[in-house]
């Protein structure tokens, strides 16, 4: 009896015990669906978050206050913070850094601001940012209409503003209003709007669409205090020179901070790729937890399959005796029942993989991420099903193969 005949016989047996086989098949399918679906979803989430983190560009890095960067888990949480980055230090760095790069200095003024235009006003939940003429390029923002700040507007602290798309929608602010030089009230100050941002989306803690950008010196004049912390972004021309640019920035900023040679850095360098690596590190534990949970689910399915195969062996005792009487060997009987268990598992596995792919595709659509067919998880799911079928069917198959043909023929 060749393998094809074994498979045909296994399918006939599954049809003969349709309900039991389908129930076991579905247990396996749901286990594989959870395994493949969650793992595919994690990959989609990683892809979407990586796109967001790298939207500022692979040629950008930030200089931030020590202790304010993202850390991976509580055991790595920093408890000490360095001194704030002052306006003078940021300006000194921008003047001294000569790597052939663009430097942007920016300040988060408040996250409870308000804006008003005509009879329309926003809730007190908008963010006001002080930015220079290089900020939008560094942060990966694009304008839907209007223009960026000029160098003179930034240096002189002019009362001009660029607003996010959500604020423009809330205030019913149109492109023609930009052309006409319309004035909005931000907090208690009036600004002429020179541009509207393209819609960018938001994270849990920040929405660029709900932000008003004003010139940096204007922000310093109206919102800054002695404890205000300024952030610095550096845009290099060639991403290949990233490491050299970071080293040069560290040296220049140490001079701006007036640090002695023996003193350690009291600031940090943040790059988009480091955030991506941190995300992958954190989701690694979720991935392993998913695999363990999926294996536990499949263990339950394996026990159910083994029970079905043992019942099948008992019900087909006379059939086994007849097969042996006409010349079937132990190996033939062993292979027949083992194949049946594997076929049930593989049918459940294929169904589970298809359902898992659909689940992952749904998450990709929700996240707005690019969906990739998860070939490695498909291969893993099919391999796990083959292993589960082989392990679950081995004992029943051995039991069937060891049956005495005479006793089997006498079985009622």
Secondary structure, DSSP 8 states (H G I E B T S, - for coil): --HHHHHHHHHHHHHHTHHHHHHHHHHHHHHHHHHHHHHHHHHHHHHHHHHHHGGG-TTEEEEEETT-S--SSGGG----------HHHHHHHHHH--SS-EEEEEEEEEEEE-EEETTEE--S-EEEEEE-TTHHHHHT--EEEE----HHHHHHT-SEEEE-HHHHHHTT--HHHHHTT-EEEETTEEEEEEEEE----B-SS-BGGGEEEEEHHHHHHHT--TT---EEEEE-S-GGGHHHHHHHHHHHHHHHHT--TTS--SEEEEEHHHHHHHHHHHHHHHHHHHHHHHHHHHHHHHHHHHHHHHHHHHHTHHHHHHHHHTT--HHHHHHHHHHHHHHHHHHHHHHHHHHHHHHHHHHHHHHT------HHHHHHHHHHHHHHHHHHHHHHHHHHHT--HHHHHH--
